[in-house]
Amino acid sequence: MAGVGVRPYWELTFDADGDVNPRQRDALLSGVVRERLTDVVVFSHGWNNDRSMATRLYSRVFEPFPELLVDGRARLGYVGVLWPALRFTDEPIPDFDPSPQARSAALSEAAAGPALRAPMRQQLAAVFPGRELVLQRITQLLAERPDARSAFDEFARLVRELISVPEDSPDLRFATDSGDGTPGMLTDDALEVCEVFTAALRSAGAGVWPGEAVDAERMPLFGGGLTRLWNGAHELLRQGGYYAMKRRAGTVGQLGLGPVLGGLADAAPALRVHLAGHSFGGRLVSYALRGMPRDNRSVKSVTLLQGAFSHYAFTARLPYDEARSGALNGMQQRIDGPLVACHSVHDEALGTFYPLASKLAGDSASFLGLFDRWGAIGFDGIQAVDGARRIRLGEAVPTTGCVSVDASAVVRRGAPPAGAHSDICHPELARVITEAGRIGRG
């Protein structure tokens, strides 16, 4: 495949309902047999929606692997999962930085306010088809920034309408990580939600989108009164879109990738499969465990890079409600090897915004307790699982069980508000994946 340097390489493309491209699936099933592979790494991107960007990501992630195969008997193949995710086009990503001219243009645009640019409108229109009138009004409100409570109420209603799904959509089954419910950001008082997000942006050093350092003299908040809260409204739109992608990642994983893994085991029973994913891609490959046949023992490792889902997803007893378990409780037992979660304290997207966006409507958790209850696995690792171990990057990865790897030493670059969330292209992380699966290690 052009753009990816490793061979053999395949792609698996899924639609929003989890249906796989049958031609690509069949090419993979026949290819692993033809190439007589011993191992295959299946990697899923997070919220990249552009195919060329996802391909570039896979090329960088897979690049170190050949040199890490110390056992010459290993025959390794690579699979890149492509699913219809959403990335805000004005969000800076490490190793994908725009040119100086593009950065200057973005800075000038940011000074005009938290408007919805044409590239982002196109992304949203593609991901949420049939909502053109809703997007038109959202764009108008962000451009005008009315100093009125009613405008924020309308904006929140429009965001809910934009990301809503039909009652018969499979996405409804994958809305939350632990229990049913709707995030409070979509149901609570709209003005209060926008105020919280505005404060969080300022705290993260991103008072003005997109991701530039706060400079009160050059870029003050846009006027007084309620006008200053439209940055928070823009963030509500962003987090609403990511909530929809969170649902979709579960759909594609369980209904799409899971069955493909079953077919892969049937085609090549001796093949050792290693799943890995970034951000919502980590959620996708984790839900694939729930969607594959129960007797499938081909998955030898799962590695999550800055996983954007609950740190309690795999627990048998939620600390705040011991009568309930995490949505993926016991799924780690379907891995014939370790479940590894790399996490970093430099990930602002997961350390600040994920808990704020995940809090369910009616939840009584205080602001101080919010990060414990609604924390992300990519920020502080796997929580509340008996026997789970915690190590630092560079230490030997255990061969079984749940393992949290503190990758803060290398996952540290990135502008606000996302921070280091996408800083995952490092040889050290590739080594974690190979060690977790004992790929090419005799």
Backbone torsions as a table, in degrees:
resi	resn	phi	psi	omega
1	MET	NA	127.2	-178.8
2	ALA	-59.6	137.7	177.5
3	GLY	95.8	-15.3	178.2
4	VAL	-116.4	122.1	-171.7
5	GLY	-79.6	-22.4	-177.0
6	VAL	-83.0	154.6	177.6
7	ARG	-141.1	147.8	-7.1
8	PRO	-77.9	145.5	-177.1
9	TYR	-131.8	136.0	176.2
10	TRP	-129.1	159.3	172.4
11	GLU	-120.0	145.9	174.2
12	LEU	-122.1	115.6	-178.8
13	THR	-104.9	129.0	-179.9
14	PHE	-118.1	148.9	172.9
15	ASP	-91.5	-177.5	-174.2
16	ALA	-63.7	-23.7	179.5
17	ASP	-91.8	1.4	179.4
18	GLY	91.8	4.6	178.7
19	ASP	-76.0	131.1	-176.4
20	VAL	-92.4	151.2	171.9
21	ASN	-65.5	112.0	-173.4
22	PRO	-64.6	-32.2	179.4
23	ARG	-65.7	-42.9	178.6
24	GLN	-67.0	-40.6	178.4
25	ARG	-60.9	-46.4	-178.7
26	ASP	-66.0	-35.4	177.7
27	ALA	-64.3	-38.0	177.7
28	LEU	-67.0	-47.7	-177.0
29	LEU	-61.1	-42.2	179.3
30	SER	-76.1	-31.6	-177.0
31	GLY	-68.5	-40.1	-178.7
32	VAL	-65.7	-31.0	177.3
33	VAL	-73.7	-46.0	-178.8
34	ARG	-61.7	-40.0	-177.6
35	GLU	-82.4	-5.8	179.8
36	ARG	53.0	50.4	-177.7
37	LEU	-75.1	148.6	172.0
38	THR	-96.9	-30.4	-175.2
39	ASP	-142.3	153.4	173.0
40	VAL	-143.2	135.1	175.5
41	VAL	-102.0	123.7	179.1
42	VAL	-109.0	114.5	-174.2
43	PHE	-117.0	136.7	177.7
44	SER	-118.1	131.3	175.5
45	HIS	-72.2	170.7	177.7
46	GLY	-94.2	-105.3	-173.7
47	TRP	-104.7	30.8	168.5
48	ASN	-79.0	129.5	179.0
49	ASN	-109.4	-16.4	-179.7
50	ASP	-84.7	126.0	-175.0
51	ARG	-62.6	-40.2	-178.6
52	SER	-65.5	-35.9	177.5
53	MET	-68.2	-41.0	177.8
54	ALA	-63.3	-40.6	179.2
55	THR	-64.0	-40.3	177.4
56	ARG	-64.3	-39.8	176.6
57	LEU	-59.4	-47.7	-179.0
58	TYR	-62.7	-37.9	178.7
59	SER	-61.1	-42.7	-179.2
60	ARG	-72.6	-39.5	-179.9
61	VAL	-65.8	-42.8	-175.2
62	PHE	-82.1	-16.2	-173.8
63	GLU	-53.0	-42.2	-177.0
64	PRO	-75.9	-13.4	-169.4
65	PHE	-59.4	-47.7	-176.4
66	PRO	-54.9	-36.8	-179.2
67	GLU	-74.8	-16.0	-179.3
68	LEU	-88.4	-4.9	-178.1
69	LEU	-87.7	90.3	-176.7
70	VAL	-76.9	-20.8	178.5
71	ASP	-97.1	110.8	-177.3
72	GLY	-65.9	-10.9	-180.0
73	ARG	-79.9	-15.9	-179.2
74	ALA	-73.2	134.5	174.8
75	ARG	-119.2	106.3	-169.8
76	LEU	-106.7	135.3	173.4
77	GLY	-116.7	165.8	-173.3
78	TYR	-132.3	139.8	178.9
79	VAL	-131.2	128.7	173.7
80	GLY	-106.2	122.2	178.6
81	VAL	-86.3	131.1	176.1
82	LEU	-117.5	121.5	179.0
83	TRP	-137.0	154.2	-172.8
84	PRO	-76.0	81.4	179.8
85	ALA	-94.4	-174.6	-175.9
86	LEU	-135.5	128.6	173.1
87	ARG	-127.1	130.0	175.3
88	PHE	-67.7	121.5	-169.3
89	THR	-68.0	-15.4	178.5
90	ASP	-97.4	14.1	178.7
91	GLU	-92.3	118.4	-179.5
92	PRO	-69.8	143.1	-179.9
93	ILE	-128.6	131.0	176.7
94	PRO	-55.0	140.4	179.5
95	ASP	71.9	0.5	175.4
96	PHE	-128.7	33.0	-174.7
97	ASP	-66.7	141.7	176.3
98	PRO	-72.3	169.6	178.1
99	SER	-67.4	162.8	176.2
100	PRO	-56.6	-36.5	178.8
101	GLN	-64.4	-41.4	179.5
102	ALA	-66.8	-39.2	178.4
103	ARG	-63.9	-40.5	179.0
104	SER	-63.4	-41.2	179.0
105	ALA	-65.0	-40.7	179.3
106	ALA	-63.6	-38.1	179.2
107	LEU	-64.2	-41.5	178.7
108	SER	-64.7	-41.7	178.1
109	GLU	-63.9	-39.8	-178.4
110	ALA	-62.1	-34.2	-179.6
111	ALA	-63.6	-21.5	-179.9
112	ALA	-81.8	-9.5	178.8
113	GLY	119.1	176.0	-175.0
114	PRO	-81.7	54.0	-177.3
115	ALA	-74.5	162.8	177.3
116	LEU	-97.4	107.6	-175.1
117	ARG	-73.2	161.6	-177.1
118	ALA	-58.3	-44.3	179.8
119	PRO	-60.2	-36.4	179.8
120	MET	-72.6	-37.3	176.1
121	ARG	-60.5	-39.3	178.7
122	GLN	-65.2	-40.5	177.0
123	GLN	-61.0	-49.0	-177.9
124	LEU	-63.9	-39.0	179.4
125	ALA	-65.0	-35.0	179.4
126	ALA	-72.5	-38.3	-177.1
127	VAL	-78.5	-32.7	180.0
128	PHE	-121.2	74.2	-176.1
129	PRO	-65.0	151.0	177.7
130	GLY	81.7	8.6	-178.1
131	ARG	-114.9	32.2	-174.2
132	GLU	-61.9	-41.3	-179.1
133	LEU	-67.0	-37.1	177.0
134	VAL	-63.0	-46.3	179.4
135	LEU	-63.5	-36.8	179.5
136	GLN	-61.3	-44.5	-179.4
137	ARG	-71.0	-38.3	175.7
138	ILE	-59.1	-44.9	178.9
139	THR	-60.7	-42.2	-179.6
140	GLN	-63.8	-43.9	-179.4
141	LEU	-64.7	-41.6	179.3
142	LEU	-66.6	-31.1	178.8
143	ALA	-75.4	-39.6	-175.2
144	GLU	-85.9	-30.9	179.7
145	ARG	49.5	63.0	-178.3
146	PRO	-62.0	144.2	179.0
147	ASP	-93.7	63.5	-175.5
148	ALA	-149.5	136.6	178.0
149	ARG	-58.0	-39.9	-177.0
150	SER	-59.9	-30.7	179.7
151	ALA	-68.0	-37.3	178.1
152	PHE	-70.3	-38.1	175.7
153	ASP	-61.3	-43.2	178.5
154	GLU	-64.3	-42.2	-178.5
155	PHE	-61.3	-45.5	179.4
156	ALA	-62.3	-40.1	177.3
157	ARG	-62.8	-40.2	179.5
158	LEU	-66.3	-39.1	177.3
159	VAL	-62.2	-44.2	176.8
160	ARG	-59.2	-42.6	-179.9
161	GLU	-66.5	-38.9	-178.6
162	LEU	-60.3	-45.2	-172.4
163	ILE	-96.4	3.7	-179.1
164	SER	-66.7	153.9	178.9
165	VAL	-126.8	151.3	177.9
166	PRO	-60.3	155.9	-177.4
167	GLU	-63.7	-24.7	-179.9
168	ASP	-93.5	8.0	-179.2
169	SER	-75.6	138.5	176.6
170	PRO	-64.7	-19.4	-179.9
171	ASP	-59.5	-28.4	-176.9
172	LEU	-62.7	-22.0	-179.0
173	ARG	-78.9	-9.4	-171.3
174	PHE	-126.9	34.7	-173.5
175	ALA	-73.5	-40.1	-175.7
176	THR	-130.2	164.3	-177.5
177	ASP	-83.4	-26.9	-177.0
178	SER	-149.4	95.3	178.8
179	GLY	93.8	161.8	-179.4
180	ASP	-84.5	155.2	177.3
181	GLY	150.6	164.5	178.7
182	THR	-111.5	137.3	179.0
183	PRO	-56.9	140.2	-179.7
184	GLY	-60.6	-26.5	-179.4
185	MET	-60.5	-22.7	-179.4
186	LEU	-94.6	-9.0	-175.6
187	THR	-128.0	-23.8	-178.7
188	ASP	-71.3	174.5	178.8
189	ASP	-53.8	122.1	-172.3
190	ALA	-61.1	-41.0	-178.5
191	LEU	-65.4	-41.7	178.3
192	GLU	-64.9	-40.4	178.6
193	VAL	-62.0	-45.1	-179.7
194	CYS	-66.3	-32.7	177.3
195	GLU	-67.9	-41.6	177.8
196	VAL	-62.9	-44.2	-179.8
197	PHE	-67.5	-36.1	177.0
198	THR	-62.7	-44.6	178.5
199	ALA	-64.1	-39.3	179.4
200	ALA	-65.1	-39.3	176.9
201	LEU	-61.7	-45.6	179.1
202	ARG	-62.7	-42.2	-179.3
203	SER	-63.2	-35.0	-179.8
204	ALA	-81.1	-3.2	-179.4
205	GLY	84.5	24.1	-178.0
206	ALA	-132.6	57.0	-178.8
207	GLY	-66.7	-22.7	178.9
208	VAL	-126.6	127.0	179.0
209	TRP	-75.5	145.7	8.4
210	PRO	-107.5	106.4	165.6
211	GLY	66.6	17.1	178.4
212	GLU	-88.6	152.0	178.5
213	ALA	-61.9	145.5	-179.0
214	VAL	-68.2	129.8	176.4
215	ASP	-134.5	98.7	-171.7
216	ALA	-62.2	-27.8	-178.6
217	GLU	-78.6	-43.2	-177.6
218	ARG	-81.5	-34.2	-173.7
219	MET	-134.8	72.3	176.9
220	PRO	-68.8	161.4	171.3
221	LEU	-61.7	148.6	-165.3
222	PHE	-77.6	81.5	175.6
223	GLY	83.3	-177.5	179.9
224	GLY	-99.7	-163.0	179.3
225	GLY	58.9	-143.2	-177.2
226	LEU	-82.0	-14.5	-178.2
227	THR	-56.6	-32.9	-177.6
228	ARG	-65.6	-13.5	-175.4
229	LEU	-91.3	2.9	-177.9
230	TRP	-73.5	-20.5	169.6
231	ASN	-61.6	-41.1	177.4
232	GLY	-66.2	-33.7	176.5
233	ALA	-66.2	-41.2	175.9
234	HIS	-59.8	-39.5	178.9
235	GLU	-68.0	-35.3	175.0
236	LEU	-60.0	-42.0	176.4
237	LEU	-61.8	-44.4	-179.9
238	ARG	-61.9	-48.4	-178.2
239	GLN	-68.9	-32.7	174.6
240	GLY	-63.3	-41.2	176.6
241	GLY	-63.4	-40.2	179.3
242	TYR	-69.4	-32.7	175.6
243	TYR	-61.8	-40.7	177.7
244	ALA	-64.6	-37.1	178.4
245	MET	-71.6	-29.1	175.1
246	LYS	-62.1	-45.0	175.2
247	ARG	-59.5	-46.9	-174.4
248	ARG	-64.7	-37.3	179.3
249	ALA	-59.6	-40.4	176.6
250	GLY	-65.1	-40.8	179.0
251	THR	-60.5	-51.5	-177.2
252	VAL	-64.9	-37.5	-180.0
253	GLY	-66.6	-53.6	-174.2
254	GLN	-75.4	-44.1	-175.0
255	LEU	-89.7	-17.0	-177.2
256	GLY	-110.0	-69.1	-175.2
257	LEU	-67.8	-37.1	-179.6
258	GLY	-54.3	-53.8	177.4
259	PRO	-61.7	-34.2	177.1
260	VAL	-62.7	-38.6	177.5
261	LEU	-62.9	-35.6	175.0
262	GLY	-62.9	-43.6	177.4
263	GLY	-65.2	-34.6	178.7
264	LEU	-65.4	-40.4	178.0
265	ALA	-66.1	-35.3	177.7
266	ASP	-68.2	-40.1	-177.1
267	ALA	-72.6	-36.2	-177.1
268	ALA	-138.5	81.8	-173.5
269	PRO	-58.1	-28.3	-177.5
270	ALA	-89.1	-5.3	-176.8
271	LEU	-67.4	134.9	177.7
272	ARG	-99.3	120.7	-175.2
273	VAL	-104.5	136.7	179.9
274	HIS	-126.7	116.4	-178.5
275	LEU	-95.2	141.2	176.5
276	ALA	-147.9	149.1	-179.5
277	GLY	-158.1	150.1	177.7
278	HIS	-107.6	135.1	173.6
279	SER	58.9	-123.7	176.0
280	PHE	-67.3	-19.5	172.8
281	GLY	-63.8	-30.2	173.9
282	GLY	-66.3	-38.7	175.4
283	ARG	-65.3	-39.7	-179.1
284	LEU	-60.3	-50.4	-177.2
285	VAL	-70.4	-27.1	177.3
286	SER	-70.0	-41.3	177.0
287	TYR	-70.9	-21.0	174.4
288	ALA	-62.1	-30.6	177.2
289	LEU	-60.6	-37.4	-179.0
290	ARG	-75.1	-21.6	-177.2
291	GLY	-96.1	-9.5	-179.3
292	MET	-88.3	159.1	-179.4
293	PRO	-54.9	142.8	-175.2
294	ARG	-62.9	-28.1	-177.9
295	ASP	-90.0	7.2	-179.4
296	ASN	-78.0	118.4	178.5
297	ARG	-116.1	22.6	-176.1
298	SER	-80.7	-20.4	-179.1
299	VAL	-79.4	114.3	-174.6
300	LYS	-98.9	-13.8	176.9
301	SER	-165.4	152.4	172.0
302	VAL	-133.0	126.2	-179.9
303	THR	-122.5	124.3	-178.5
304	LEU	-106.9	122.9	177.9
305	LEU	-105.4	109.1	-178.8
306	GLN	53.2	52.0	-176.9
307	GLY	-60.5	127.1	-177.6
308	ALA	-98.5	64.8	171.1
309	PHE	-155.0	175.4	-167.1
310	SER	-61.2	138.1	175.1
311	HIS	-71.7	-8.0	175.5
312	TYR	-101.8	10.2	-173.4
313	ALA	-58.9	-32.0	-173.8
314	PHE	-101.5	6.5	-176.2
315	THR	-81.2	149.3	176.3
316	ALA	-82.8	-22.0	-178.3
317	ARG	-141.4	116.4	176.5
318	LEU	-67.9	129.6	-177.1
319	PRO	-57.1	-30.3	-178.2
320	TYR	-94.6	-3.3	177.4
321	ASP	-160.5	87.0	-171.5
322	GLU	-69.8	-8.1	175.7
323	ALA	-80.0	-9.1	-177.7
324	ARG	-120.8	158.2	178.4
325	SER	-119.8	170.4	174.3
326	GLY	-70.3	158.8	-175.1
327	ALA	-63.4	-24.8	-178.2
328	LEU	-112.1	23.5	178.7
329	ASN	-52.4	125.4	176.9
330	GLY	85.6	-11.3	-178.3
331	MET	-66.3	-24.2	177.4
332	GLN	-63.4	-21.6	179.4
333	GLN	-75.3	-11.2	175.5
334	ARG	-84.6	-1.3	177.4
335	ILE	-97.1	125.7	176.3
336	ASP	-86.8	58.5	-174.4
337	GLY	162.6	-161.8	-173.5
338	PRO	-87.4	153.9	166.1
339	LEU	-104.0	115.1	-172.7
340	VAL	-115.7	129.4	179.1
341	ALA	-120.9	112.8	174.5
342	CYS	-85.6	134.6	-176.9
343	HIS	-138.2	160.2	-177.9
344	SER	-148.4	137.5	177.4
345	VAL	-74.1	-10.6	-179.8
346	HIS	-88.5	3.9	-179.0
347	ASP	-88.0	93.1	-178.6
348	GLU	-69.3	-33.3	-179.5
349	ALA	-58.6	-40.0	-178.8
350	LEU	-91.1	-30.1	-177.4
351	GLY	-78.0	-27.8	-177.0
352	THR	-115.3	-55.1	-169.2
353	PHE	-83.4	-33.3	179.9
354	TYR	-60.0	-49.0	178.8
355	PRO	-61.7	-39.9	179.5
356	LEU	-62.5	-39.0	-177.3
357	ALA	-81.5	-18.3	-175.2
358	SER	-92.7	-21.0	-179.2
359	LYS	-54.1	127.0	-176.8
360	LEU	-79.8	153.3	176.5
361	ALA	-58.9	133.8	178.9
362	GLY	83.4	-3.1	179.4
363	ASP	-69.3	138.1	-175.1
364	SER	-97.3	6.9	-179.0
365	ALA	-60.6	137.4	177.8
366	SER	-75.0	167.5	178.9
367	PHE	-59.6	-38.5	-179.1
368	LEU	-68.5	-30.7	-179.6
369	GLY	-91.1	-1.0	-174.9
370	LEU	-61.9	-40.4	-172.4
371	PHE	-76.0	-26.9	173.8
372	ASP	-71.8	-45.5	-174.0
373	ARG	-75.4	-38.5	-174.6
374	TRP	-117.0	28.3	-179.1
375	GLY	-71.3	160.8	-177.7
376	ALA	-103.8	146.8	-177.3
377	ILE	-65.2	-25.4	179.7
378	GLY	-83.6	-3.4	177.8
379	PHE	-101.6	-41.7	-179.0
380	ASP	-134.6	14.8	172.7
381	GLY	84.4	-172.7	-178.0
382	ILE	-76.6	129.4	-176.3
383	GLN	-119.2	149.9	170.7
384	ALA	60.4	35.5	173.5
385	VAL	-115.4	122.5	-177.6
386	ASP	-59.1	132.4	176.8
387	GLY	81.4	-0.6	179.2
388	ALA	-65.0	142.3	-178.5
389	ARG	-114.0	155.5	-179.8
390	ARG	-126.6	128.8	-180.0
391	ILE	-135.2	170.0	174.7
392	ARG	-101.8	156.7	178.2
393	LEU	-58.3	130.5	-177.6
394	GLY	105.1	-22.3	175.3
395	GLU	-78.8	156.6	-177.7
396	ALA	-62.8	133.3	179.1
397	VAL	-82.8	124.9	177.8
398	PRO	-58.1	156.4	-175.0
399	THR	-86.0	-13.8	-178.6
400	THR	-143.1	168.5	172.4
401	GLY	80.1	-176.1	179.1
402	CYS	-89.7	131.0	-175.3
403	VAL	-132.8	127.3	174.6
404	SER	-105.0	127.7	-177.5
405	VAL	-113.4	116.9	177.2
406	ASP	-75.8	105.8	-177.3
407	ALA	-102.7	18.8	-175.5
408	SER	-60.1	-24.4	-178.0
409	ALA	-65.3	-29.1	179.9
410	VAL	-115.9	-30.5	178.4
411	VAL	-87.7	87.6	-170.1
412	ARG	-146.5	-7.2	-175.5
413	ARG	-101.0	142.2	176.2
414	GLY	149.3	140.6	-178.8
415	ALA	-80.4	157.2	174.2
416	PRO	-68.1	154.8	8.2
417	PRO	-90.1	-8.3	-175.9
418	ALA	-81.2	-22.5	-176.9
419	GLY	62.7	-137.4	-174.4
420	ALA	-88.2	18.7	-173.3
421	HIS	-56.7	-35.9	-176.3
422	SER	-104.6	12.9	-178.9
423	ASP	-86.3	71.1	-171.1
424	ILE	-117.6	-0.3	-176.9
425	CYS	-90.3	80.5	-178.4
426	HIS	-135.8	139.5	175.8
427	PRO	-57.7	-32.0	-179.9
428	GLU	-62.9	-35.4	178.7
429	LEU	-76.2	-35.2	173.9
430	ALA	-60.8	-38.0	178.6
431	ARG	-65.2	-35.9	176.8
432	VAL	-59.5	-43.0	-179.1
433	ILE	-64.4	-43.8	-179.2
434	THR	-69.2	-36.9	178.5
435	GLU	-70.7	-39.2	179.2
436	ALA	-58.4	-39.8	-177.8
437	GLY	-96.5	2.2	-175.9
438	ARG	50.5	44.9	-179.0
439	ILE	-79.0	122.5	177.8
440	GLY	65.5	31.9	-177.1
441	ARG	-121.4	22.3	173.9
442	GLY	77.6	NA	NA
